[in-house]
Amino acid sequence: MKTGFQPMEEVRERVQAAIDSFLSDESQLLVNNSSEQAITHRLAVILEGLFEDWNVDCEYNRNQSTIKNLCMPFHLMSQLKKGMSSLMSLFTTE
């Protein structure tokens, strides 16, 4: 298990690589409107390969008995929402 943190830019690059890989190899899950569990599982499998020293779990949201909350600055949260909206617009039909 990795004890230190990786530079944020390295983490961003790996996450982007995982998203790119997912969209390239697993986009049919989005096209077929597959379940959230199926989508997050495949993304977790890809992330595991890019973060070999980390434990990747798409369902674990607790710190022992306390539910984890995402504490993200507002400007980053709005960027994330915009990015997800753009991504999902690629797979919606009108």
A tleap script that builds the chain and sets N, CA, C and O, in Angstrom:
source leaprc.protein.ff14SB
mol = sequence {
  NMET LYS THR GLY PHE GLN PRO MET GLU GLU
  VAL ARG GLU ARG VAL GLN ALA ALA ILE ASP
  SER PHE LEU SER ASP GLU SER GLN LEU LEU
  VAL ASN ASN SER SER GLU GLN ALA ILE THR
  HIE ARG LEU ALA VAL ILE LEU GLU GLY LEU
  PHE GLU ASP TRP ASN VAL ASP CYS GLU TYR
  ASN ARG ASN GLN SER THR ILE LYS ASN LEU
  CYS MET PRO PHE HIE LEU MET SER GLN LEU
  LYS LYS GLY MET SER SER LEU MET SER LEU
  PHE THR THR CGLU
}
set mol.1.N position { 0.852 -1.181 0.000 }
set mol.1.CA position { 0.000 0.000 0.000 }
set mol.1.C position { 0.884 1.226 0.000 }
set mol.1.O position { 1.858 1.297 0.749 }
set mol.2.N position { 0.557 2.169 -0.818 }
set mol.2.CA position { 1.324 3.406 -0.911 }
set mol.2.C position { 1.052 4.256 0.318 }
set mol.2.O position { -0.097 4.440 0.719 }
set mol.3.N position { 2.121 4.770 0.910 }
set mol.3.CA position { 1.950 5.561 2.128 }
set mol.3.C position { 1.944 7.057 1.857 }
set mol.3.O position { 1.379 7.817 2.643 }
set mol.4.N position { 2.558 7.499 0.764 }
set mol.4.CA position { 2.606 8.926 0.448 }
set mol.4.C position { 1.613 9.281 -0.635 }
set mol.4.O position { 0.949 8.418 -1.210 }
set mol.5.N position { 1.527 10.560 -0.897 }
set mol.5.CA position { 0.628 11.038 -1.943 }
set mol.5.C position { 1.391 11.256 -3.231 }
set mol.5.O position { 2.569 11.610 -3.210 }
set mol.6.N position { 0.730 11.048 -4.339 }
set mol.6.CA position { 1.316 11.342 -5.635 }
set mol.6.C position { 0.978 12.780 -5.991 }
set mol.6.O position { -0.050 13.304 -5.562 }
set mol.7.N position { 1.848 13.426 -6.782 }
set mol.7.CA position { 1.532 14.800 -7.199 }
set mol.7.C position { 0.165 14.849 -7.895 }
set mol.7.O position { -0.174 13.957 -8.673 }
set mol.8.N position { -0.606 15.884 -7.611 }
set mol.8.CA position { -1.958 16.009 -8.148 }
set mol.8.C position { -1.963 15.936 -9.669 }
set mol.8.O position { -2.868 15.335 -10.248 }
set mol.9.N position { -0.985 16.529 -10.323 }
set mol.9.CA position { -0.953 16.499 -11.787 }
set mol.9.C position { -0.823 15.063 -12.292 }
set mol.9.O position { -1.437 14.702 -13.296 }
set mol.10.N position { -0.036 14.251 -11.609 }
set mol.10.CA position { 0.105 12.843 -12.001 }
set mol.10.C position { -1.220 12.102 -11.817 }
set mol.10.O position { -1.605 11.289 -12.657 }
set mol.11.N position { -1.904 12.385 -10.729 }
set mol.11.CA position { -3.208 11.761 -10.487 }
set mol.11.C position { -4.189 12.178 -11.578 }
set mol.11.O position { -4.909 11.340 -12.121 }
set mol.12.N position { -4.218 13.475 -11.902 }
set mol.12.CA position { -5.115 13.967 -12.963 }
set mol.12.C position { -4.833 13.269 -14.290 }
set mol.12.O position { -5.756 12.859 -14.995 }
set mol.13.N position { -3.565 13.141 -14.620 }
set mol.13.CA position { -3.199 12.504 -15.887 }
set mol.13.C position { -3.658 11.050 -15.923 }
set mol.13.O position { -4.143 10.576 -16.950 }
set mol.14.N position { -3.509 10.352 -14.819 }
set mol.14.CA position { -3.924 8.946 -14.779 }
set mol.14.C position { -5.439 8.811 -14.841 }
set mol.14.O position { -5.965 7.924 -15.513 }
set mol.15.N position { -6.134 9.694 -14.137 }
set mol.15.CA position { -7.605 9.656 -14.183 }
set mol.15.C position { -8.084 9.969 -15.596 }
set mol.15.O position { -8.999 9.320 -16.102 }
set mol.16.N position { -7.468 10.964 -16.235 }
set mol.16.CA position { -7.846 11.287 -17.615 }
set mol.16.C position { -7.574 10.103 -18.532 }
set mol.16.O position { -8.375 9.806 -19.418 }
set mol.17.N position { -6.439 9.422 -18.322 }
set mol.17.CA position { -6.124 8.231 -19.126 }
set mol.17.C position { -7.175 7.151 -18.903 }
set mol.17.O position { -7.556 6.451 -19.842 }
set mol.18.N position { -7.648 7.011 -17.662 }
set mol.18.CA position { -8.688 6.019 -17.370 }
set mol.18.C position { -9.991 6.375 -18.075 }
set mol.18.O position { -10.656 5.502 -18.633 }
set mol.19.N position { -10.356 7.645 -18.052 }
set mol.19.CA position { -11.582 8.080 -18.726 }
set mol.19.C position { -11.461 7.854 -20.231 }
set mol.19.O position { -12.388 7.357 -20.870 }
set mol.20.N position { -10.308 8.227 -20.789 }
set mol.20.CA position { -10.089 8.027 -22.224 }
set mol.20.C position { -10.191 6.548 -22.591 }
set mol.20.O position { -10.811 6.188 -23.592 }
set mol.21.N position { -9.579 5.702 -21.773 }
set mol.21.CA position { -9.619 4.259 -22.014 }
set mol.21.C position { -11.048 3.736 -21.912 }
set mol.21.O position { -11.490 2.936 -22.736 }
set mol.22.N position { -11.763 4.202 -20.889 }
set mol.22.CA position { -13.151 3.780 -20.710 }
set mol.22.C position { -13.989 4.159 -21.921 }
set mol.22.O position { -14.742 3.337 -22.445 }
set mol.23.N position { -13.855 5.411 -22.367 }
set mol.23.CA position { -14.650 5.866 -23.509 }
set mol.23.C position { -14.277 5.124 -24.784 }
set mol.23.O position { -15.123 4.897 -25.649 }
set mol.24.N position { -13.020 4.752 -24.895 }
set mol.24.CA position { -12.568 4.023 -26.077 }
set mol.24.C position { -13.029 2.569 -26.066 }
set mol.24.O position { -13.483 2.041 -27.081 }
set mol.25.N position { -12.906 1.927 -24.900 }
set mol.25.CA position { -13.128 0.478 -24.819 }
set mol.25.C position { -14.487 0.068 -24.256 }
set mol.25.O position { -14.964 -1.032 -24.534 }
set mol.26.N position { -15.107 0.936 -23.473 }
set mol.26.CA position { -16.324 0.548 -22.749 }
set mol.26.C position { -17.519 1.449 -23.042 }
set mol.26.O position { -18.523 1.375 -22.333 }
set mol.27.N position { -17.442 2.286 -24.054 }
set mol.27.CA position { -18.519 3.253 -24.310 }
set mol.27.C position { -19.864 2.584 -24.582 }
set mol.27.O position { -20.914 3.204 -24.411 }
set mol.28.N position { -19.832 1.337 -24.998 }
set mol.28.CA position { -21.089 0.628 -25.254 }
set mol.28.C position { -21.947 0.546 -23.989 }
set mol.28.O position { -23.174 0.483 -24.071 }
set mol.29.N position { -21.301 0.548 -22.818 }
set mol.29.CA position { -22.059 0.552 -21.563 }
set mol.29.C position { -22.921 1.809 -21.456 }
set mol.29.O position { -24.048 1.756 -20.964 }
set mol.30.N position { -22.386 2.933 -21.917 }
set mol.30.CA position { -23.151 4.180 -21.884 }
set mol.30.C position { -24.219 4.198 -22.970 }
set mol.30.O position { -25.349 4.629 -22.738 }
set mol.31.N position { -23.854 3.732 -24.137 }
set mol.31.CA position { -24.805 3.692 -25.250 }
set mol.31.C position { -25.996 2.811 -24.898 }
set mol.31.O position { -27.134 3.135 -25.237 }
set mol.32.N position { -25.737 1.703 -24.223 }
set mol.32.CA position { -26.801 0.759 -23.855 }
set mol.32.C position { -27.518 1.141 -22.570 }
set mol.32.O position { -28.384 0.408 -22.093 }
set mol.33.N position { -27.151 2.302 -22.004 }
set mol.33.CA position { -27.758 2.755 -20.756 }
set mol.33.C position { -27.619 1.700 -19.659 }
set mol.33.O position { -28.577 1.395 -18.948 }
set mol.34.N position { -26.412 1.150 -19.535 }
set mol.34.CA position { -26.136 0.121 -18.529 }
set mol.34.C position { -26.229 0.703 -17.127 }
set mol.34.O position { -26.274 1.919 -16.945 }
set mol.35.N position { -26.256 -0.175 -16.151 }
set mol.35.CA position { -26.418 0.252 -14.760 }
set mol.35.C position { -25.184 0.998 -14.265 }
set mol.35.O position { -24.076 0.818 -14.770 }
set mol.36.N position { -25.412 1.836 -13.266 }
set mol.36.CA position { -24.317 2.575 -12.643 }
set mol.36.C position { -23.256 1.611 -12.114 }
set mol.36.O position { -22.059 1.884 -12.211 }
set mol.37.N position { -23.701 0.480 -11.552 }
set mol.37.CA position { -22.756 -0.492 -11.003 }
set mol.37.C position { -21.853 -1.057 -12.091 }
set mol.37.O position { -20.652 -1.212 -11.870 }
set mol.38.N position { -22.400 -1.363 -13.247 }
set mol.38.CA position { -21.598 -1.907 -14.343 }
set mol.38.C position { -20.584 -0.875 -14.825 }
set mol.38.O position { -19.427 -1.205 -15.086 }
set mol.39.N position { -21.021 0.366 -14.941 }
set mol.39.CA position { -20.141 1.433 -15.426 }
set mol.39.C position { -19.020 1.698 -14.427 }
set mol.39.O position { -17.851 1.765 -14.807 }
set mol.40.N position { -19.371 1.849 -13.156 }
set mol.40.CA position { -18.340 2.151 -12.161 }
set mol.40.C position { -17.392 0.975 -11.958 }
set mol.40.O position { -16.211 1.174 -11.674 }
set mol.41.N position { -17.893 -0.233 -12.100 }
set mol.41.CA position { -17.008 -1.397 -11.984 }
set mol.41.C position { -15.947 -1.385 -13.078 }
set mol.41.O position { -14.762 -1.568 -12.801 }
set mol.42.N position { -16.372 -1.170 -14.316 }
set mol.42.CA position { -15.399 -1.167 -15.420 }
set mol.42.C position { -14.392 -0.022 -15.261 }
set mol.42.O position { -13.203 -0.198 -15.530 }
set mol.43.N position { -14.867 1.150 -14.826 }
set mol.43.CA position { -13.955 2.260 -14.594 }
set mol.43.C position { -12.979 1.931 -13.467 }
set mol.43.O position { -11.798 2.268 -13.553 }
set mol.44.N position { -13.462 1.279 -12.417 }
set mol.44.CA position { -12.580 0.884 -11.306 }
set mol.44.C position { -11.516 -0.099 -11.772 }
set mol.44.O position { -10.363 -0.003 -11.350 }
set mol.45.N position { -11.879 -1.035 -12.628 }
set mol.45.CA position { -10.898 -1.999 -13.155 }
set mol.45.C position { -9.793 -1.256 -13.911 }
set mol.45.O position { -8.613 -1.576 -13.767 }
set mol.46.N position { -10.175 -0.277 -14.705 }
set mol.46.CA position { -9.189 0.503 -15.456 }
set mol.46.C position { -8.308 1.304 -14.498 }
set mol.46.O position { -7.088 1.347 -14.657 }
set mol.47.N position { -8.933 1.939 -13.501 }
set mol.47.CA position { -8.178 2.728 -12.530 }
set mol.47.C position { -7.191 1.866 -11.746 }
set mol.47.O position { -6.080 2.307 -11.451 }
set mol.48.N position { -7.589 0.645 -11.409 }
set mol.48.CA position { -6.678 -0.258 -10.683 }
set mol.48.C position { -5.384 -0.480 -11.451 }
set mol.48.O position { -4.309 -0.546 -10.855 }
set mol.49.N position { -5.481 -0.593 -12.758 }
set mol.49.CA position { -4.288 -0.796 -13.567 }
set mol.49.C position { -3.379 0.416 -13.616 }
set mol.49.O position { -2.178 0.286 -13.853 }
set mol.50.N position { -3.944 1.593 -13.394 }
set mol.50.CA position { -3.168 2.831 -13.432 }
set mol.50.C position { -2.665 3.273 -12.064 }
set mol.50.O position { -1.726 4.063 -11.963 }
set mol.51.N position { -3.295 2.758 -11.015 }
set mol.51.CA position { -2.896 3.062 -9.633 }
set mol.51.C position { -2.638 1.741 -8.913 }
set mol.51.O position { -3.378 1.363 -8.004 }
set mol.52.N position { -1.590 1.049 -9.325 }
set mol.52.CA position { -1.342 -0.312 -8.849 }
set mol.52.C position { -1.151 -0.411 -7.341 }
set mol.52.O position { -1.466 -1.444 -6.750 }
set mol.53.N position { -0.644 0.639 -6.709 }
set mol.53.CA position { -0.403 0.596 -5.264 }
set mol.53.C position { -1.594 1.079 -4.449 }
set mol.53.O position { -1.512 1.147 -3.222 }
set mol.54.N position { -2.683 1.410 -5.099 }
set mol.54.CA position { -3.861 1.920 -4.412 }
set mol.54.C position { -4.948 0.851 -4.420 }
set mol.54.O position { -4.961 -0.028 -5.282 }
set mol.55.N position { -5.853 0.934 -3.460 }
set mol.55.CA position { -7.046 0.089 -3.449 }
set mol.55.C position { -8.170 0.893 -4.093 }
set mol.55.O position { -8.583 1.929 -3.572 }
set mol.56.N position { -8.652 0.413 -5.218 }
set mol.56.CA position { -9.733 1.103 -5.925 }
set mol.56.C position { -11.019 0.345 -5.653 }
set mol.56.O position { -11.118 -0.848 -5.939 }
set mol.57.N position { -12.001 1.036 -5.101 }
set mol.57.CA position { -13.281 0.422 -4.780 }
set mol.57.C position { -14.379 1.399 -5.153 }
set mol.57.O position { -14.485 2.475 -4.565 }
set mol.58.N position { -15.182 1.034 -6.113 }
set mol.58.CA position { -16.206 1.954 -6.609 }
set mol.58.C position { -17.415 2.053 -5.685 }
set mol.58.O position { -18.285 2.893 -5.916 }
set mol.59.N position { -17.497 1.236 -4.661 }
set mol.59.CA position { -18.664 1.261 -3.781 }
set mol.59.C position { -18.346 1.728 -2.369 }
set mol.59.O position { -19.258 2.148 -1.656 }
set mol.60.N position { -17.108 1.673 -1.942 }
set mol.60.CA position { -16.776 1.975 -0.549 }
set mol.60.C position { -16.832 3.467 -0.297 }
set mol.60.O position { -16.077 4.226 -0.905 }
set mol.61.N position { -17.714 3.900 0.592 }
set mol.61.CA position { -17.862 5.328 0.859 }
set mol.61.C position { -17.832 5.633 2.355 }
set mol.61.O position { -18.507 6.551 2.821 }
set mol.62.N position { -17.058 4.868 3.093 }
set mol.62.CA position { -17.019 5.074 4.542 }
set mol.62.C position { -15.583 5.169 5.046 }
set mol.62.O position { -14.649 4.613 4.468 }
set mol.63.N position { -15.453 5.893 6.141 }
set mol.63.CA position { -14.226 5.924 6.909 }
set mol.63.C position { -14.593 5.267 8.227 }
set mol.63.O position { -15.035 5.931 9.165 }
set mol.64.N position { -14.409 3.975 8.288 }
set mol.64.CA position { -14.907 3.128 9.366 }
set mol.64.C position { -16.424 3.240 9.407 }
set mol.64.O position { -17.078 2.737 8.493 }
set mol.65.N position { -17.023 3.870 10.414 }
set mol.65.CA position { -18.488 3.915 10.468 }
set mol.65.C position { -19.059 5.243 9.966 }
set mol.65.O position { -20.278 5.400 9.905 }
set mol.66.N position { -18.213 6.182 9.613 }
set mol.66.CA position { -18.664 7.498 9.151 }
set mol.66.C position { -18.720 7.527 7.632 }
set mol.66.O position { -17.754 7.162 6.961 }
set mol.67.N position { -19.857 7.965 7.088 }
set mol.67.CA position { -19.996 8.091 5.640 }
set mol.67.C position { -19.121 9.241 5.165 }
set mol.67.O position { -19.149 10.336 5.727 }
set mol.68.N position { -18.339 8.972 4.115 }
set mol.68.CA position { -17.480 10.012 3.554 }
set mol.68.C position { -18.306 10.991 2.743 }
set mol.68.O position { -19.283 10.608 2.100 }
set mol.69.N position { -17.917 12.241 2.775 }
set mol.69.CA position { -18.527 13.290 1.968 }
set mol.69.C position { -17.466 13.894 1.082 }
set mol.69.O position { -16.306 14.000 1.483 }
set mol.70.N position { -17.837 14.283 -0.088 }
set mol.70.CA position { -16.921 14.930 -1.008 }
set mol.70.C position { -16.806 16.391 -0.629 }
set mol.70.O position { -17.768 17.150 -0.750 }
set mol.71.N position { -15.639 16.783 -0.174 }
set mol.71.CA position { -15.377 18.172 0.188 }
set mol.71.C position { -14.550 18.782 -0.934 }
set mol.71.O position { -13.323 18.684 -0.949 }
set mol.72.N position { -15.237 19.402 -1.856 }
set mol.72.CA position { -14.585 19.955 -3.028 }
set mol.72.C position { -14.968 21.426 -3.131 }
set mol.72.O position { -16.136 21.782 -2.973 }
set mol.73.N position { -13.969 22.290 -3.399 }
set mol.73.CA position { -14.309 23.704 -3.580 }
set mol.73.C position { -15.366 23.878 -4.663 }
set mol.73.O position { -15.412 23.126 -5.637 }
set mol.74.N position { -16.210 24.881 -4.472 }
set mol.74.CA position { -17.334 25.103 -5.381 }
set mol.74.C position { -16.898 25.198 -6.828 }
set mol.74.O position { -17.537 24.612 -7.701 }
set mol.75.N position { -15.805 25.936 -7.108 }
set mol.75.CA position { -15.394 26.118 -8.497 }
set mol.75.C position { -14.985 24.796 -9.138 }
set mol.75.O position { -15.192 24.606 -10.337 }
set mol.76.N position { -14.410 23.882 -8.362 }
set mol.76.CA position { -14.060 22.575 -8.910 }
set mol.76.C position { -15.302 21.718 -9.130 }
set mol.76.O position { -15.393 20.993 -10.120 }
set mol.77.N position { -16.257 21.803 -8.208 }
set mol.77.CA position { -17.494 21.048 -8.353 }
set mol.77.C position { -18.250 21.496 -9.594 }
set mol.77.O position { -18.797 20.664 -10.318 }
set mol.78.N position { -18.288 22.802 -9.851 }
set mol.78.CA position { -19.007 23.284 -11.038 }
set mol.78.C position { -18.288 22.848 -12.310 }
set mol.78.O position { -18.941 22.539 -13.306 }
set mol.79.N position { -16.947 22.816 -12.295 }
set mol.79.CA position { -16.199 22.323 -13.450 }
set mol.79.C position { -16.503 20.847 -13.687 }
set mol.79.O position { -16.675 20.421 -14.829 }
set mol.80.N position { -16.570 20.073 -12.618 }
set mol.80.CA position { -16.870 18.650 -12.730 }
set mol.80.C position { -18.262 18.444 -13.326 }
set mol.80.O position { -18.445 17.612 -14.214 }
set mol.81.N position { -19.233 19.200 -12.838 }
set mol.81.CA position { -20.592 19.076 -13.363 }
set mol.81.C position { -20.654 19.428 -14.843 }
set mol.81.O position { -21.331 18.752 -15.617 }
set mol.82.N position { -19.944 20.492 -15.240 }
set mol.82.CA position { -19.918 20.873 -16.652 }
set mol.82.C position { -19.283 19.778 -17.500 }
set mol.82.O position { -19.781 19.450 -18.577 }
set mol.83.N position { -18.183 19.215 -17.008 }
set mol.83.CA position { -17.506 18.147 -17.737 }
set mol.83.C position { -18.383 16.921 -17.882 }
set mol.83.O position { -18.427 16.318 -18.954 }
set mol.84.N position { -19.084 16.540 -16.823 }
set mol.84.CA position { -19.962 15.378 -16.880 }
set mol.84.C position { -21.134 15.647 -17.817 }
set mol.84.O position { -21.560 14.746 -18.540 }
set mol.85.N position { -21.664 16.875 -17.817 }
set mol.85.CA position { -22.757 17.205 -18.733 }
set mol.85.C position { -22.298 17.087 -20.176 }
set mol.85.O position { -23.019 16.561 -21.025 }
set mol.86.N position { -21.089 17.580 -20.450 }
set mol.86.CA position { -20.553 17.476 -21.808 }
set mol.86.C position { -20.359 16.028 -22.204 }
set mol.86.O position { -20.678 15.638 -23.328 }
set mol.87.N position { -19.837 15.228 -21.285 }
set mol.87.CA position { -19.603 13.816 -21.554 }
set mol.87.C position { -20.925 13.102 -21.826 }
set mol.87.O position { -21.032 12.343 -22.789 }
set mol.88.N position { -21.919 13.337 -20.994 }
set mol.88.CA position { -23.195 12.644 -21.156 }
set mol.88.C position { -23.920 13.097 -22.416 }
set mol.88.O position { -24.681 12.325 -23.000 }
set mol.89.N position { -23.696 14.350 -22.848 }
set mol.89.CA position { -24.367 14.818 -24.056 }
set mol.89.C position { -23.900 14.044 -25.287 }
set mol.89.O position { -24.602 13.997 -26.297 }
set mol.90.N position { -22.718 13.438 -25.201 }
set mol.90.CA position { -22.239 12.622 -26.312 }
set mol.90.C position { -23.082 11.373 -26.517 }
set mol.90.O position { -23.103 10.802 -27.607 }
set mol.91.N position { -23.777 10.951 -25.465 }
set mol.91.CA position { -24.479 9.676 -25.509 }
set mol.91.C position { -25.991 9.810 -25.411 }
set mol.91.O position { -26.697 8.807 -25.307 }
set mol.92.N position { -26.488 11.024 -25.444 }
set mol.92.CA position { -27.940 11.186 -25.408 }
set mol.92.C position { -28.464 11.348 -26.825 }
set mol.92.O position { -27.797 11.905 -27.698 }
set mol.93.N position { -29.644 10.859 -27.025 }
set mol.93.CA position { -30.283 10.987 -28.342 }
set mol.93.C position { -31.441 11.950 -28.217 }
set mol.93.O position { -32.109 12.010 -27.185 }
set mol.94.N position { -31.666 12.681 -29.248 }
set mol.94.CA position { -32.779 13.646 -29.234 }
set mol.94.C position { -33.869 13.206 -30.164 }
set mol.94.O position { -34.887 13.888 -30.288 }
savepdb mol mol.pdb
quit
